[in-house]
Amino acid sequence: MLREWNQLPEYMQTDAVRPYYDQLKKKEFSLFLKRIFDIVVSLVLIVLLSPLLLVLSILIVLDSEGGVFYRQERVTQYGRKFRIFKFRTMVADADKIGTQVTVSNDSRITRVGSVIRKYRLDEIPQLFNILLGDMSLVGTRPESTHYVKFYTPEMYATLLLPAGVTSEASIMYKDEADLLDKADDVDKVYIEKVLPGKMKYNLESISNFSFIKEIGIMFKTVLAVMR
């Protein structure tokens, strides 16, 4: 559920965020359904996918040194920081030897990791984040604290809702790594071109929030991955 306006972080209590807040405030029942749906679906999927989770965990450990999960700090609703669950697809301490975004031919990606990333299987452990309330099935992808520093006042409106596993922006930018391949300065290109482009879709989704639309985005995501 949404907090009251005066309970939001001060940097979110702006004229740029207010229109998005007012729109969401009218749809509190849909937001309630969204949370119930997240809990039920994440629980069911964790049970159904537990054999796959076990197999992938074993393959990751056998393929390269390091843990099974990648636990980077990300930002979710109201600017709260949390540690995301993802299957590790890169060498240990990859974020210390390169940028925080990944290109398609990134030398840090492991053999098993390349297959896992191709089919988005690295996102499955985020079901635990959903169950804990850190994330939702659909919503703005959680950025690292490094990139949140570059948000415009309007972009903070995306923090009115929990971060998501997928979104319209995720579908439109599913080949993001390819877009960054030829960049001389990956961080610069991401901050100045990719981030604003993704945020355009994210802000539209906040402005036109609908529980039914989010169900549609989930199906579109499945089709996009299959293609």
GROMACS elastic network, one bead per residue, 0.5 to 0.9 nm:
[ bonds ]
;  ai    aj funct       b0    kb
    1    25     6  0.89804   500
    1    28     6  0.64698   500
    1    29     6  0.85870   500
    1    31     6  0.62615   500
    1    32     6  0.63862   500
    1    35     6  0.84712   500
    1   161     6  0.87059   500
    2     5     6  0.85248   500
    2    21     6  0.85293   500
    2    24     6  0.79305   500
    2    25     6  0.70072   500
    2    28     6  0.73281   500
    2    31     6  0.83016   500
    2   160     6  0.73850   500
    2   161     6  0.78983   500
    3     6     6  0.81368   500
    3     7     6  0.60705   500
    3     8     6  0.66363   500
    3   160     6  0.87256   500
    4     7     6  0.53072   500
    4     8     6  0.69297   500
    5     8     6  0.55998   500
    5    13     6  0.70591   500
    5    18     6  0.85170   500
    5    21     6  0.79613   500
    6     9     6  0.81203   500
    6    10     6  0.82145   500
    6    13     6  0.74026   500
    7    10     6  0.83063   500
    7    13     6  0.88895   500
    8    11     6  0.81597   500
    8    12     6  0.62822   500
    8    13     6  0.64566   500
    8    78     6  0.67362   500
    8   160     6  0.86823   500
    9    12     6  0.54478   500
    9    13     6  0.67484   500
    9    78     6  0.66324   500
    9    79     6  0.78313   500
   10    13     6  0.51937   500
   10    14     6  0.79457   500
   11    14     6  0.68697   500
   11   153     6  0.78878   500
   11   156     6  0.81225   500
   12    15     6  0.88365   500
   12    16     6  0.84023   500
   12    17     6  0.63071   500
   12    18     6  0.83815   500
   12    78     6  0.80229   500
   12   153     6  0.75367   500
   12   154     6  0.87556   500
   12   156     6  0.62066   500
   12   157     6  0.71446   500
   12   159     6  0.84733   500
   12   160     6  0.86423   500
   13    16     6  0.83639   500
   13    17     6  0.67098   500
   13    18     6  0.70207   500
   14    17     6  0.54311   500
   14    18     6  0.61872   500
   14   153     6  0.74685   500
   14   154     6  0.85044   500
   15    18     6  0.52148   500
   15    19     6  0.74267   500
   15   153     6  0.86773   500
   15   154     6  0.85256   500
   16    19     6  0.69988   500
   16    20     6  0.81769   500
   16   153     6  0.60394   500
   16   155     6  0.84709   500
   16   156     6  0.85107   500
   16   157     6  0.77384   500
   17    20     6  0.56404   500
   17    21     6  0.63637   500
   17    22     6  0.88963   500
   17   153     6  0.71990   500
   17   154     6  0.56522   500
   17   155     6  0.79855   500
   17   156     6  0.68103   500
   17   158     6  0.87610   500
   17   160     6  0.87817   500
   18    21     6  0.50074   500
   18    22     6  0.61284   500
   18    23     6  0.86679   500
   18   157     6  0.80786   500
   19    22     6  0.51853   500
   19    23     6  0.63364   500
   19    24     6  0.88154   500
   19   157     6  0.89535   500
   19   207     6  0.79930   500
   20    23     6  0.51828   500
   20    24     6  0.63409   500
   20    25     6  0.86219   500
   20   157     6  0.64073   500
   20   158     6  0.86901   500
   20   160     6  0.83447   500
   20   203     6  0.81786   500
   20   206     6  0.65374   500
   20   207     6  0.54714   500
   20   208     6  0.89383   500
   21    24     6  0.52153   500
   21    25     6  0.60398   500
   21    26     6  0.88582   500
   21   157     6  0.74459   500
   21   160     6  0.71673   500
   21   206     6  0.87770   500
   21   207     6  0.85508   500
   22    25     6  0.50634   500
   22    26     6  0.66882   500
   23    26     6  0.55743   500
   23    27     6  0.71439   500
   23   206     6  0.81924   500
   23   207     6  0.63570   500
   23   208     6  0.78645   500
   23   209     6  0.81044   500
   24    27     6  0.51818   500
   24    28     6  0.67282   500
   24    31     6  0.81990   500
   24   160     6  0.85795   500
   24   206     6  0.74900   500
   24   207     6  0.75177   500
   24   208     6  0.86371   500
   24   209     6  0.71209   500
   25    28     6  0.57260   500
   26    29     6  0.83904   500
   27    30     6  0.53507   500
   27    31     6  0.63960   500
   27    32     6  0.88306   500
   27   209     6  0.80622   500
   27   210     6  0.80847   500
   28    32     6  0.61990   500
   28    33     6  0.87057   500
   29    33     6  0.63268   500
   29    34     6  0.85843   500
   30    33     6  0.50150   500
   30    34     6  0.60922   500
   30    35     6  0.87786   500
   30   209     6  0.88332   500
   30   210     6  0.70612   500
   30   211     6  0.57890   500
   30   212     6  0.89678   500
   31    35     6  0.64212   500
   31    36     6  0.88150   500
   31   210     6  0.86546   500
   31   211     6  0.74131   500
   32    35     6  0.53305   500
   32    36     6  0.64347   500
   32    37     6  0.86527   500
   33    36     6  0.51382   500
   33    37     6  0.59874   500
   33    38     6  0.84988   500
   33   211     6  0.74949   500
   34    37     6  0.51324   500
   34    38     6  0.61525   500
   34    39     6  0.88073   500
   34   136     6  0.81430   500
   34   137     6  0.88154   500
   34   211     6  0.63328   500
   34   214     6  0.87207   500
   35    38     6  0.50118   500
   35    39     6  0.63345   500
   35    40     6  0.87568   500
   35   133     6  0.84301   500
   35   136     6  0.74895   500
   36    39     6  0.52688   500
   36    40     6  0.62917   500
   36    41     6  0.85969   500
   37    40     6  0.52966   500
   37    41     6  0.59596   500
   37    42     6  0.82964   500
   37   137     6  0.88228   500
   38    41     6  0.54079   500
   38    42     6  0.58680   500
   38    43     6  0.84255   500
   38   127     6  0.88947   500
   38   130     6  0.66101   500
   38   131     6  0.72603   500
   38   133     6  0.88482   500
   38   135     6  0.88277   500
   38   136     6  0.61185   500
   38   137     6  0.61728   500
   38   138     6  0.89302   500
   39    42     6  0.53972   500
   39    43     6  0.61730   500
   39    44     6  0.86775   500
   39   130     6  0.70481   500
   39   131     6  0.55594   500
   39   132     6  0.87424   500
   39   133     6  0.85088   500
   39   136     6  0.88614   500
   40    43     6  0.53596   500
   40    44     6  0.62747   500
   40    45     6  0.86758   500
   40   131     6  0.86760   500
   41    44     6  0.51520   500
   41    45     6  0.60183   500
   41    46     6  0.84866   500
   41   127     6  0.87924   500
   41   137     6  0.87129   500
   42    45     6  0.51628   500
   42    46     6  0.60132   500
   42    47     6  0.86574   500
   42   126     6  0.89888   500
   42   127     6  0.52872   500
   42   128     6  0.73817   500
   42   130     6  0.66797   500
   42   131     6  0.62728   500
   42   137     6  0.82187   500
   43    46     6  0.52580   500
   43    47     6  0.64520   500
   43    48     6  0.87672   500
   43   127     6  0.78323   500
   43   128     6  0.85299   500
   43   131     6  0.72082   500
   44    47     6  0.53539   500
   44    48     6  0.62147   500
   44    49     6  0.85283   500
   45    49     6  0.56951   500
   45    50     6  0.80751   500
   45   127     6  0.77138   500
   46    49     6  0.53103   500
   46    50     6  0.57566   500
   46    53     6  0.85476   500
   46   124     6  0.85483   500
   46   125     6  0.84108   500
   46   127     6  0.68157   500
   46   128     6  0.79309   500
   47    50     6  0.53492   500
   47    51     6  0.84728   500
   48    51     6  0.75165   500
   48    52     6  0.85671   500
   49    52     6  0.52714   500
   49    53     6  0.61627   500
   49    54     6  0.87398   500
   49   124     6  0.85951   500
   50    54     6  0.62205   500
   50    55     6  0.87378   500
   51    54     6  0.51586   500
   51    55     6  0.63171   500
   51    56     6  0.87164   500
   52    55     6  0.51192   500
   52    56     6  0.60906   500
   52    57     6  0.84213   500
   53    56     6  0.53364   500
   53    57     6  0.60862   500
   53    58     6  0.87534   500
   53   124     6  0.79779   500
   53   125     6  0.79167   500
   54    57     6  0.51334   500
   54    58     6  0.63656   500
   54    59     6  0.87930   500
   55    58     6  0.52700   500
   55    59     6  0.63111   500
   55    60     6  0.87284   500
   56    59     6  0.50746   500
   56    60     6  0.61120   500
   56    61     6  0.86613   500
   56    68     6  0.86343   500
   56    87     6  0.82503   500
   56   112     6  0.88125   500
   56   116     6  0.84098   500
   56   121     6  0.87714   500
   57    60     6  0.52597   500
   57    61     6  0.63653   500
   57    62     6  0.87280   500
   57    67     6  0.89588   500
   57    68     6  0.56862   500
   57    69     6  0.83828   500
   57    87     6  0.77404   500
   58    61     6  0.52865   500
   58    62     6  0.61889   500
   58    63     6  0.85826   500
   58    68     6  0.81242   500
   59    62     6  0.51542   500
   59    63     6  0.59965   500
   59    64     6  0.88611   500
   59   112     6  0.70536   500
   60    63     6  0.51944   500
   60    64     6  0.65302   500
   60    65     6  0.84776   500
   60    66     6  0.85444   500
   60    67     6  0.80965   500
   60    68     6  0.61739   500
   60    87     6  0.81146   500
   60    88     6  0.72163   500
   60    89     6  0.76754   500
   60   110     6  0.87835   500
   60   112     6  0.64482   500
   60   113     6  0.74607   500
   61    64     6  0.58598   500
   61    65     6  0.65155   500
   61    66     6  0.69589   500
   61    67     6  0.67973   500
   61    68     6  0.62826   500
   62    65     6  0.77707   500
   63   110     6  0.75313   500
   63   111     6  0.72130   500
   63   112     6  0.65299   500
   63   113     6  0.87923   500
   64    67     6  0.89357   500
   64    90     6  0.87527   500
   64    91     6  0.70507   500
   64    92     6  0.83582   500
   64   110     6  0.72390   500
   64   111     6  0.86783   500
   64   112     6  0.87281   500
   65    91     6  0.72875   500
   65    92     6  0.67496   500
   66    69     6  0.85949   500
   66    88     6  0.81987   500
   66    91     6  0.71896   500
   66    92     6  0.52007   500
   66    93     6  0.84749   500
   67    70     6  0.74936   500
   67    87     6  0.89134   500
   67    88     6  0.71727   500
   67    92     6  0.76992   500
   68    86     6  0.85251   500
   68    87     6  0.59685   500
   68    88     6  0.56449   500
   68    89     6  0.88350   500
   69    85     6  0.62747   500
   69    86     6  0.54476   500
   69    89     6  0.86171   500
   69   122     6  0.89411   500
   69   125     6  0.83023   500
   70    84     6  0.75416   500
   70    85     6  0.61746   500
   70    86     6  0.51342   500
   70    87     6  0.57615   500
   70    89     6  0.80005   500
   70    90     6  0.87212   500
   70    92     6  0.87997   500
   71    83     6  0.53937   500
   71    84     6  0.52086   500
   71    85     6  0.54566   500
   71    86     6  0.66999   500
   71    87     6  0.87851   500
   71    88     6  0.85901   500
   72    82     6  0.82775   500
   72    83     6  0.54254   500
   72    84     6  0.57427   500
   72    85     6  0.78128   500
   72    86     6  0.86000   500
   72    95     6  0.88749   500
   72   144     6  0.75780   500
   73    81     6  0.65334   500
   73    82     6  0.55736   500
   73    84     6  0.63725   500
   73   143     6  0.87229   500
   73   144     6  0.61509   500
   73   145     6  0.70878   500
   74    80     6  0.83970   500
   74    81     6  0.56257   500
   74    82     6  0.55086   500
   74    83     6  0.59901   500
   74    84     6  0.64693   500
   74   142     6  0.57636   500
   74   143     6  0.55416   500
   74   145     6  0.59349   500
   75    78     6  0.84279   500
   75    79     6  0.56140   500
   75    80     6  0.56275   500
   75    82     6  0.62884   500
   75    83     6  0.85582   500
   75   142     6  0.56280   500
   75   143     6  0.58817   500
   75   144     6  0.61796   500
   75   145     6  0.61986   500
   75   148     6  0.76905   500
   75   159     6  0.83067   500
   75   163     6  0.76032   500
   76    79     6  0.55116   500
   76    80     6  0.53431   500
   76    81     6  0.62484   500
   76    82     6  0.72270   500
   76   134     6  0.66112   500
   76   135     6  0.70721   500
   76   140     6  0.88154   500
   76   141     6  0.87815   500
   76   142     6  0.60387   500
   76   143     6  0.80834   500
   76   158     6  0.89244   500
   76   159     6  0.62084   500
   76   160     6  0.86983   500
   76   161     6  0.76219   500
   76   162     6  0.53201   500
   76   164     6  0.86536   500
   77    80     6  0.59110   500
   77    81     6  0.86055   500
   77   134     6  0.77970   500
   77   135     6  0.83004   500
   77   158     6  0.79786   500
   77   160     6  0.55906   500
   77   161     6  0.50960   500
   77   163     6  0.64707   500
   78   156     6  0.85753   500
   78   158     6  0.89489   500
   78   159     6  0.51967   500
   78   160     6  0.59169   500
   78   161     6  0.75911   500
   78   162     6  0.81211   500
   79   148     6  0.89447   500
   79   156     6  0.84760   500
   79   159     6  0.62484   500
   79   160     6  0.87053   500
   80   134     6  0.87164   500
   80   159     6  0.88869   500
   81   134     6  0.88389   500
   81   144     6  0.89709   500
   81   145     6  0.79519   500
   82   129     6  0.89270   500
   82   134     6  0.69232   500
   83   129     6  0.84909   500
   83   134     6  0.87472   500
   84   125     6  0.86345   500
   84   126     6  0.67836   500
   84   129     6  0.67093   500
   84   134     6  0.83658   500
   84   135     6  0.89526   500
   84   142     6  0.86354   500
   85   122     6  0.87859   500
   85   123     6  0.78001   500
   85   124     6  0.84357   500
   85   125     6  0.53901   500
   85   126     6  0.51790   500
   85   127     6  0.83266   500
   85   128     6  0.73151   500
   85   129     6  0.67524   500
   86    89     6  0.85065   500
   86   121     6  0.88024   500
   86   122     6  0.53142   500
   86   123     6  0.55377   500
   86   124     6  0.71030   500
   86   125     6  0.54451   500
   86   126     6  0.62760   500
   87   113     6  0.83872   500
   87   116     6  0.82819   500
   87   121     6  0.77114   500
   87   123     6  0.69882   500
   87   124     6  0.77687   500
   87   125     6  0.67246   500
   88    91     6  0.78346   500
   88    92     6  0.82071   500
   88   110     6  0.89202   500
   88   113     6  0.70240   500
   88   122     6  0.71278   500
   89   108     6  0.84516   500
   89   109     6  0.57902   500
   89   110     6  0.58945   500
   89   111     6  0.82620   500
   89   112     6  0.70129   500
   89   114     6  0.68144   500
   89   115     6  0.87850   500
   89   116     6  0.70392   500
   89   117     6  0.70746   500
   89   122     6  0.72430   500
   90    93     6  0.82649   500
   90    94     6  0.62393   500
   90   106     6  0.89998   500
   90   107     6  0.85659   500
   90   108     6  0.51878   500
   90   110     6  0.51801   500
   90   111     6  0.87756   500
   90   113     6  0.62367   500
   90   114     6  0.84989   500
   91    94     6  0.55264   500
   91   108     6  0.55516   500
   91   109     6  0.63771   500
   91   110     6  0.62939   500
   92    95     6  0.84776   500
   92   108     6  0.87455   500
   93    96     6  0.55211   500
   93    97     6  0.71276   500
   94    97     6  0.53778   500
   94    98     6  0.65349   500
   94    99     6  0.85788   500
   94   100     6  0.87198   500
   94   108     6  0.63368   500
   94   109     6  0.86293   500
   95    98     6  0.56030   500
   95    99     6  0.63445   500
   95   100     6  0.58969   500
   95   101     6  0.88157   500
   96    99     6  0.78960   500
   96   100     6  0.87538   500
   97   108     6  0.85621   500
   98   101     6  0.84574   500
   98   102     6  0.87856   500
   98   108     6  0.84542   500
   99   102     6  0.71813   500
   99   186     6  0.73930   500
   99   187     6  0.68852   500
  100   144     6  0.79909   500
  100   146     6  0.84581   500
  100   187     6  0.78689   500
  101   177     6  0.80461   500
  101   180     6  0.87726   500
  101   186     6  0.75367   500
  101   187     6  0.74188   500
  101   190     6  0.80539   500
  102   105     6  0.84123   500
  102   106     6  0.63825   500
  102   108     6  0.88777   500
  102   109     6  0.88704   500
  102   176     6  0.86326   500
  102   177     6  0.59682   500
  102   180     6  0.79934   500
  102   181     6  0.87783   500
  102   186     6  0.86593   500
  103   106     6  0.52600   500
  103   176     6  0.77576   500
  103   178     6  0.62878   500
  103   179     6  0.79672   500
  103   180     6  0.57714   500
  103   181     6  0.53314   500
  103   182     6  0.89299   500
  103   186     6  0.84395   500
  104   109     6  0.89150   500
  104   114     6  0.89600   500
  104   175     6  0.86032   500
  104   176     6  0.85082   500
  104   178     6  0.56627   500
  104   179     6  0.88684   500
  104   180     6  0.81021   500
  104   181     6  0.65201   500
  105   108     6  0.87048   500
  105   109     6  0.80383   500
  105   177     6  0.83484   500
  105   178     6  0.85332   500
  105   181     6  0.73408   500
  106   109     6  0.58855   500
  106   181     6  0.86936   500
  107   110     6  0.79231   500
  109   112     6  0.83792   500
  109   113     6  0.58543   500
  109   114     6  0.61593   500
  110   114     6  0.61188   500
  110   115     6  0.89256   500
  111   114     6  0.54518   500
  111   115     6  0.70856   500
  112   115     6  0.54515   500
  112   116     6  0.63108   500
  112   117     6  0.87170   500
  113   117     6  0.59922   500
  113   118     6  0.84551   500
  113   122     6  0.81900   500
  114   117     6  0.52433   500
  114   118     6  0.61549   500
  114   119     6  0.89905   500
  115   118     6  0.50949   500
  115   119     6  0.66847   500
  115   120     6  0.85975   500
  115   121     6  0.84400   500
  116   119     6  0.56605   500
  116   120     6  0.60458   500
  116   121     6  0.50276   500
  116   122     6  0.58040   500
  117   121     6  0.61683   500
  117   122     6  0.59904   500
  117   123     6  0.85239   500
  118   121     6  0.77435   500
  118   225     6  0.83856   500
  119   122     6  0.81432   500
  119   225     6  0.63207   500
  119   226     6  0.79064   500
  120   123     6  0.58383   500
  120   124     6  0.78264   500
  120   225     6  0.73601   500
  121   124     6  0.55912   500
  121   125     6  0.85162   500
  122   125     6  0.70205   500
  122   126     6  0.85232   500
  123   126     6  0.56478   500
  123   127     6  0.80817   500
  123   165     6  0.71565   500
  124   127     6  0.59909   500
  124   128     6  0.85651   500
  124   165     6  0.88639   500
  125   128     6  0.58882   500
  125   129     6  0.75820   500
  126   130     6  0.63503   500
  126   131     6  0.86789   500
  126   135     6  0.77538   500
  126   137     6  0.88981   500
  126   165     6  0.71115   500
  127   130     6  0.50091   500
  127   131     6  0.62902   500
  127   132     6  0.86887   500
  127   135     6  0.83498   500
  127   136     6  0.85638   500
  127   137     6  0.80484   500
  127   165     6  0.85407   500
  128   131     6  0.50616   500
  128   132     6  0.62320   500
  128   133     6  0.86824   500
  128   134     6  0.87536   500
  128   135     6  0.88364   500
  129   132     6  0.50635   500
  129   133     6  0.62507   500
  129   134     6  0.51540   500
  129   135     6  0.55684   500
  129   136     6  0.80494   500
  130   133     6  0.50982   500
  130   134     6  0.57161   500
  130   136     6  0.52094   500
  130   137     6  0.69546   500
  130   164     6  0.83473   500
  130   165     6  0.86549   500
  131   134     6  0.76498   500
  131   135     6  0.78656   500
  131   136     6  0.84590   500
  132   135     6  0.76937   500
  133   136     6  0.72902   500
  133   162     6  0.78403   500
  134   162     6  0.65155   500
  134   163     6  0.72141   500
  134   164     6  0.88587   500
  135   138     6  0.83703   500
  135   139     6  0.79922   500
  135   142     6  0.83303   500
  135   161     6  0.88248   500
  135   162     6  0.51228   500
  135   164     6  0.53043   500
  135   165     6  0.72447   500
  136   139     6  0.63177   500
  136   161     6  0.86081   500
  136   162     6  0.59299   500
  136   163     6  0.60740   500
  136   165     6  0.65287   500
  136   166     6  0.86404   500
  137   163     6  0.84444   500
  137   164     6  0.52701   500
  137   165     6  0.51457   500
  137   166     6  0.64309   500
  137   167     6  0.85631   500
  137   214     6  0.85985   500
  137   218     6  0.78696   500
  138   141     6  0.85262   500
  138   162     6  0.87268   500
  138   163     6  0.76276   500
  138   165     6  0.57549   500
  138   166     6  0.50374   500
  138   167     6  0.54603   500
  138   168     6  0.87423   500
  138   214     6  0.62147   500
  138   215     6  0.82917   500
  138   217     6  0.74972   500
  138   218     6  0.72059   500
  139   142     6  0.85320   500
  139   158     6  0.83809   500
  139   161     6  0.73000   500
  139   162     6  0.66304   500
  139   163     6  0.51243   500
  139   165     6  0.66648   500
  139   166     6  0.61449   500
  139   167     6  0.53917   500
  139   168     6  0.84903   500
  139   202     6  0.76859   500
  139   205     6  0.82718   500
  139   206     6  0.85817   500
  139   214     6  0.84731   500
  140   143     6  0.85542   500
  140   158     6  0.65627   500
  140   159     6  0.82288   500
  140   161     6  0.82404   500
  140   162     6  0.76839   500
  140   163     6  0.50270   500
  140   164     6  0.52000   500
  140   165     6  0.77708   500
  140   166     6  0.72200   500
  140   167     6  0.61434   500
  140   168     6  0.86130   500
  140   169     6  0.77026   500
  140   170     6  0.82652   500
  140   198     6  0.88888   500
  140   199     6  0.82592   500
  140   202     6  0.58832   500
  140   203     6  0.87815   500
  140   205     6  0.87864   500
  141   163     6  0.54653   500
  141   164     6  0.51354   500
  141   165     6  0.61819   500
  141   166     6  0.65862   500
  141   167     6  0.72152   500
  141   169     6  0.84010   500
  141   170     6  0.74153   500
  141   202     6  0.88647   500
  142   162     6  0.84994   500
  142   163     6  0.50718   500
  142   164     6  0.67523   500
  142   165     6  0.82195   500
  143   146     6  0.78486   500
  143   147     6  0.62427   500
  143   148     6  0.63727   500
  143   163     6  0.85722   500
  144   147     6  0.56959   500
  144   148     6  0.65832   500
  145   148     6  0.51450   500
  145   149     6  0.66522   500
  146   149     6  0.58284   500
  146   150     6  0.78406   500
  147   150     6  0.55043   500
  147   151     6  0.72766   500
  147   191     6  0.72632   500
  147   195     6  0.86544   500
  148   151     6  0.53079   500
  148   156     6  0.85827   500
  149   152     6  0.87378   500
  150   191     6  0.71555   500
  151   154     6  0.77537   500
  151   155     6  0.55161   500
  151   156     6  0.66320   500
  151   195     6  0.87847   500
  151   196     6  0.88041   500
  152   155     6  0.52223   500
  152   156     6  0.69663   500
  153   156     6  0.56751   500
  153   157     6  0.78136   500
  154   157     6  0.57437   500
  154   158     6  0.82250   500
  154   203     6  0.82735   500
  155   158     6  0.58676   500
  155   159     6  0.79907   500
  155   196     6  0.87135   500
  155   199     6  0.67207   500
  155   200     6  0.87704   500
  155   202     6  0.86223   500
  155   203     6  0.72218   500
  156   159     6  0.54524   500
  156   160     6  0.76166   500
  157   160     6  0.55474   500
  157   161     6  0.83129   500
  157   203     6  0.72147   500
  157   206     6  0.77877   500
  158   161     6  0.63835   500
  158   162     6  0.83562   500
  158   163     6  0.81839   500
  158   199     6  0.82356   500
  158   202     6  0.67823   500
  158   203     6  0.64049   500
  158   206     6  0.68128   500
  159   162     6  0.66673   500
  159   163     6  0.74151   500
  160   206     6  0.84985   500
  161   164     6  0.87984   500
  161   206     6  0.82690   500
  163   166     6  0.89102   500
  164   167     6  0.69410   500
  165   170     6  0.86584   500
  166   169     6  0.79380   500
  166   170     6  0.57290   500
  166   171     6  0.75496   500
  166   217     6  0.78060   500
  166   218     6  0.72690   500
  166   221     6  0.71041   500
  167   170     6  0.50116   500
  167   171     6  0.64899   500
  167   172     6  0.87562   500
  167   201     6  0.84953   500
  167   202     6  0.74992   500
  167   205     6  0.83673   500
  167   214     6  0.80845   500
  167   217     6  0.64599   500
  167   218     6  0.78606   500
  167   221     6  0.78804   500
  168   171     6  0.52178   500
  168   172     6  0.62799   500
  168   173     6  0.85596   500
  168   198     6  0.86540   500
  168   201     6  0.63610   500
  168   202     6  0.71556   500
  168   205     6  0.76160   500
  168   217     6  0.64709   500
  168   220     6  0.85712   500
  168   221     6  0.83219   500
  169   172     6  0.50709   500
  169   173     6  0.58943   500
  169   174     6  0.81239   500
  169   197     6  0.82305   500
  169   198     6  0.51486   500
  169   199     6  0.74557   500
  169   200     6  0.81334   500
  169   201     6  0.53336   500
  169   202     6  0.62123   500
  170   173     6  0.51538   500
  170   174     6  0.55204   500
  170   175     6  0.89800   500
  170   176     6  0.87829   500
  170   198     6  0.77177   500
  170   221     6  0.81940   500
  171   174     6  0.50854   500
  171   175     6  0.85828   500
  171   217     6  0.85435   500
  171   220     6  0.76716   500
  171   221     6  0.62061   500
  171   224     6  0.68015   500
  171   225     6  0.87953   500
  172   175     6  0.79609   500
  172   176     6  0.87510   500
  172   198     6  0.80900   500
  172   201     6  0.86663   500
  173   176     6  0.50618   500
  173   177     6  0.87438   500
  173   179     6  0.87605   500
  173   194     6  0.84484   500
  173   197     6  0.88439   500
  173   198     6  0.72734   500
  174   177     6  0.80543   500
  174   224     6  0.81942   500
  174   225     6  0.86103   500
  175   178     6  0.54236   500
  175   179     6  0.66966   500
  176   179     6  0.50807   500
  176   180     6  0.65412   500
  176   181     6  0.88446   500
  176   194     6  0.79008   500
  177   180     6  0.52335   500
  177   181     6  0.62468   500
  178   181     6  0.50976   500
  178   182     6  0.80007   500
  179   182     6  0.72262   500
  179   183     6  0.79608   500
  179   194     6  0.84655   500
  180   183     6  0.52780   500
  180   184     6  0.87282   500
  180   185     6  0.88177   500
  180   186     6  0.61313   500
  180   189     6  0.73037   500
  180   190     6  0.75053   500
  180   194     6  0.87465   500
  181   184     6  0.85930   500
  181   186     6  0.80875   500
  182   185     6  0.89374   500
  182   186     6  0.84959   500
  183   186     6  0.53691   500
  183   187     6  0.88468   500
  183   188     6  0.86310   500
  183   189     6  0.67498   500
  184   188     6  0.87113   500
  184   189     6  0.84211   500
  185   188     6  0.54112   500
  185   189     6  0.63535   500
  185   190     6  0.86767   500
  186   189     6  0.52865   500
  186   190     6  0.60669   500
  186   191     6  0.86001   500
  187   190     6  0.51414   500
  187   191     6  0.61077   500
  187   192     6  0.85152   500
  188   191     6  0.52760   500
  188   192     6  0.59861   500
  188   193     6  0.81485   500
  189   192     6  0.52804   500
  189   193     6  0.54716   500
  189   194     6  0.66633   500
  189   195     6  0.86238   500
  190   193     6  0.55782   500
  190   195     6  0.57110   500
  190   196     6  0.85544   500
  191   194     6  0.63189   500
  191   195     6  0.53146   500
  191   196     6  0.73172   500
  192   195     6  0.66089   500
  192   196     6  0.67119   500
  192   197     6  0.89687   500
  193   196     6  0.57606   500
  193   197     6  0.62932   500
  193   198     6  0.88429   500
  194   197     6  0.51756   500
  194   198     6  0.62007   500
  194   199     6  0.85583   500
  195   198     6  0.52296   500
  195   199     6  0.60473   500
  195   200     6  0.87085   500
  196   199     6  0.50089   500
  196   200     6  0.62858   500
  197   200     6  0.53671   500
  197   201     6  0.71809   500
  198   201     6  0.55257   500
  198   202     6  0.63432   500
  198   203     6  0.87841   500
  199   203     6  0.58794   500
  199   204     6  0.83397   500
  200   203     6  0.54224   500
  200   204     6  0.63200   500
  200   205     6  0.87665   500
  201   204     6  0.51216   500
  201   205     6  0.62155   500
  201   206     6  0.87720   500
  202   205     6  0.51094   500
  202   206     6  0.63733   500
  202   207     6  0.87213   500
  203   206     6  0.50500   500
  203   207     6  0.61187   500
  203   208     6  0.85349   500
  204   207     6  0.50486   500
  204   208     6  0.60293   500
  204   209     6  0.81433   500
  205   208     6  0.51791   500
  205   209     6  0.54561   500
  205   210     6  0.83099   500
  205   213     6  0.89786   500
  205   214     6  0.89709   500
  206   209     6  0.50439   500
  206   210     6  0.87269   500
  208   213     6  0.89489   500
  209   212     6  0.89056   500
  209   213     6  0.74066   500
  209   214     6  0.79601   500
  210   213     6  0.51177   500
  210   214     6  0.63900   500
  210   215     6  0.89148   500
  211   214     6  0.51608   500
  211   215     6  0.65940   500
  211   216     6  0.89347   500
  212   215     6  0.51822   500
  212   216     6  0.65323   500
  212   217     6  0.88945   500
  213   217     6  0.63302   500
  213   218     6  0.88520   500
  214   218     6  0.64313   500
  214   219     6  0.88941   500
  215   218     6  0.52269   500
  215   219     6  0.66719   500
  215   220     6  0.88505   500
  216   219     6  0.52279   500
  216   220     6  0.62225   500
  216   221     6  0.86383   500
  217   221     6  0.60595   500
  217   222     6  0.87095   500
  218   221     6  0.50991   500
  218   222     6  0.64678   500
  218   223     6  0.88447   500
  219   222     6  0.51886   500
  219   223     6  0.63795   500
  219   224     6  0.86581   500
  220   223     6  0.51331   500
  220   224     6  0.60683   500
  220   225     6  0.86807   500
  221   224     6  0.50169   500
  221   225     6  0.62245   500
  221   226     6  0.86048   500
  222   225     6  0.52960   500
  222   226     6  0.62314   500
  222   227     6  0.87182   500
  223   226     6  0.50822   500
  223   227     6  0.62052   500
  224   227     6  0.52184   500
